[in-house]
Amino acid sequence: MAPPPAPSAASAAALVLATGAALAASMAGLPLAGATATLAACAAILLFGLPHGALDLRLLTQRAPVARLALYLGLAAAMLALWRAAPIAALVMFLIMAVIHFAEDWAALEEPFLALGTAAGLLAAPGLLHMETLHGLFTALTGEAGAAVLGDVLRLGAPVGLMLALVAVLALLRRGQTALGFATGAALAGLVLLPPAIGFALYFALLHSPQHLAAELPEGTAARRRIWSRVILPMTGLSLLIAAGLALIETRPTPGDTAVVATFMALSILTTPHMLAPRLIGWLEAPRGLKSPA
């Protein structure tokens, strides 16, 4: 996939303002860790975060659509099977993929180690102040108490990751990439101070997804409308059906836990082919001199 462009000033401002509003609401005593707020965060992830992945279908069906679609569905099915057979291994794989994928948001740094460190810092950030919530999230996702140890691992890595992320923010500001710098700072603040589901929803829906949509959408209003109506909206609807099906299969004691499990499992199932399919296609077609969508 093409590296995403820097976020627009409007997108960065939206993330900064939304994070500030959430922090103000938290200080005012609103229960942002409660079921209602968690359900709202999950809805934001699904409705505003997943549309950028819907463009995979357009990219993967430009040549040999049957084979490519079969590869995409096979990778998604493999991730679902891993959740059913070895949920802790699935969670570890999901976290690793997330770090690698989210690091693309800081490709502008031109320093892969710093980009990876920033992504890792974001994911580990909740471990500083929300350890109990993180333990509960990982236990709910896997259905196994042993998964809580992954929260401890994130907490151990959080200080280093956050220091790298702060270095990235300073580097972006010094280079004049102020929109991405302020957006990164807001994302860090949200994931450190807010409940994990809220902080992640703000980052995913207001920074990650808009950047990747901007990188993949064609030029022109008419072309973009066609892509939205023919690809993005139908595929987003299918993603919501996947999440709804998972909510029926992976029920948990509370509605909030069920929503979180369905949302993040669906996200992992869709992220697997989103990351791997273009790379595998490029690897398979390279010997024949064919151009891959990656």
N, C-alpha and C positions, 0 to 999 in steps of 0.2 A: 504494500500500500504506500501511496505517496505520503511523505512526512507532512503533518498538519502545519498550516501557517500560524503565525502568532494570532492570538485572539484580538478581536477588534476592541476599541476603547469602550464601546457600549457593552460588549460581552463581559469584559473585565469589571466594569462598573457595576453590572448586574450582580456578579459574584460577590464583590466587595459589599454592596448594599444589602444583599440577601444574608450574607454571613453576619454583618453587623446587626441586622434586624433579629436574626435568630439568637445572637448573643444577648441582645437587649431583652428579648422575650424570656430567655433562660434566667437572667438576673432578676426579672420581674416575678419569677416564680412559676411561670408556665411549665407544665410537665412535658418537656420535650423528649423525655425517655419513655413516656407513656404509650399506650396502645394506639391512640388516635394519631399522635405525631409520627409514630413508627409506620403506621399504615400510609400516611401522607408521604413520608420519605420513600417508601417502596413504590408508591404510585408515580412519584417523580422520576425515580430511576427507570421504571418501565416505559413511561410515556415520553419522557424528554431525553433519556439517556440511550435507549436502544435504537432509535431511528437511524443513527449513523451506521450501525451494523447491517441494516437492511440493504445498503448499497452493495453488499457482497454479492447478492444474487445477480445484479447487472454485470459485475466484473467477472464472475465465475462462469457465466453462460455465454460469453462472447465467442467462444470456440469450444467445440466438443461439449455441449451443454449437458448431455446425459451423464457422461463420465465425471464431469466436474461437480454436478449436483449430487451424484452418488457419493463422491468423495466428501463433500460438505456434510451430507446427512450421515455418512458413516462416522465421521469424526464427532459429530454431535451425539450420535447414539453411543459411541464408545465412552464419552464423558458421562453420559447418563448411567451406563452400565458400571462405570467405576464408582460413581456415587452409591449405587446399590450394593456393590460387592465389597468395596474398601473405602468407606467415606472419608476417613482421615487422610488416606493417600490422595483422594480427589481434592480435598481441601488444600493440601500442600501444593498439589499441581496447580490449582486455581490461583493461589497466592503467587507462585513463581511466574505464571503467565501474566498475571496482573501487573507485577513489577516491570516485566519486559515490555508489555504493551503500553502501560502508562508512561514509561520512559520516553516514548515517542513524542509526548506532549512537550518535551524539552529538547527536541532535536536542534532547536535554534542555538543551544549552548555549544554545539559542535564538540562536546566532550562526553562521550558515552558513559564513562564512569560517574560523572557528576549527574547526568540525567537519570541513570539507574539509582543512584543514591537518593535523589529527590523523590523518585517514585516509591522507593522502599521506605523513606522517611514518612511519606504521606500515609502509607498503609500501616506503618508501625505506630504512628502518632497516638491513636486512641489508647495504646498501652500505658501511657504516662498517667492519665487521670481517670480512665474508665476501664480498669482492669476487670472488675466484676462483670460489667456489661459485655466485655470482649469474651470472657470465659463463657458466659451464658450464650452468646451468639455462636461460638464455635461448637459448644455442646449441642445446641439446638440444630445446627446445620448437619452435624454428623450423627446425632443420636447416641454419641459415646462420650462418657465423662473424660476419657483420656485425651480428647481433643483440646481440652483447656490448656494443656501444656504449650500448645502453639501460641496462645496468648502470652505466656511467659517468655517465649522466644522473641516475640515481637517487642515486648517491653525491654528486653535486654538490648535489642538492636535499635530501639527508638532514639536514644541520645545521639548515636553516630549518624543515623539517617537524617535526623532533624538538623544536625550541624551541617551536613552536606547540602540539605535543602536550603538552609539559610545562606550558605555560600553561593548557591545557585541564584537565589533572589538578588543578592548583592551584585553578582556578575551580570545579571540581566539588566538591573537598573543602571549599572555603570556603562553598559553597552547601548543604552538608550532604548532598550526593549521594555518600556515602562508598563505597558498593558499586561504582558505576560508576567513581569516581576510582581506587580501588585496583585494579580490574580493568583499567583503561586502563594504569596504571603497570606492572602485571604483563605485559600484552601488549607494551608497549614494551620492557621488559627482555628478554622472550623473543625478540623479533624483532631486537634489537641483538646479544645475546650468544649465542643458540643458532643452529644451522644453519637456513637459511631455511625448509626444509620443516617442521622441528619447531616453530619459532616460529609459523609461519602456522597449522599444524594446531591448536595450543593456542588461538590467538585465534579461529579460525573455528569450531571445535567447541565451545568453552567460553564464548564471549562473543557472537559474532555470531549463530550459529544459535539458541541458546536465547532470546535477546532477541526475535527475529522470530517464533519459534514461540509465545512467550507473547503476542505481539500479535495473532496470527491464530487461535489455537485458541479454540473456543467454550467457554462456561462449562458446568460440569457434567461429572462423571466419565463418565457414559454417552455423552454427545455426543462427548467426546474419544476414548473408545475406538472409537467408530464411525469417526471421522475417521482415527485411526491404522490401523485394520484395512482400511478401504475406500479410503483415499486415500494416506496417507503411506507406508505399507509397500509397496504395489504400485508407486507412483511412484519410491520409492527403489530398489526392485529394478530398475526400468527404467533408472534412472540408472546403476546398477552394470553393467548390460548394455551401455550406451553406452560406459562406461569400458573394459570388457573388449574391446569391438569396436575401440576406438581403440588399445588395447595390441597387438592383432593387426596393425593397419594401420600404426601408427607405431612400429615396433620400433627400439630403440636398442642400442648395444653392450653395455650392462649392464642387469640387471633393475631396478636403482634408477632409472636414467634413463628406462627404458620406463614404469615406474610413475608417475614424476613427469609425464612428457609426457601419458600417458593421463588422469591425474587432473586436471591443470590445463586441458587441452583440453576435457574433459568439463565442468569447472566453467565455462569460458568459454561453451561452447555452450548450457548451461542458464541462465547468468546473463543472456545477451542477451535472450531472451524474458521472463525473470523481471523485468528492469528495464523493457524497452521495451513489452511487450504491454499492461500496464494503462494506461500513459501514452498509447499510440496509441489504445486503445479510448476513453479519456476524451476525447481530442482529436476523434476521429471522431464520437462521440455527443453532444458538447457542443452543436453547433448544433441538434440535435433535442430538446434538453432532457432527455435520458435520463441516468440516474445510472450512472456507471461504477464498476467495482470498486475503482478507485484512490481 
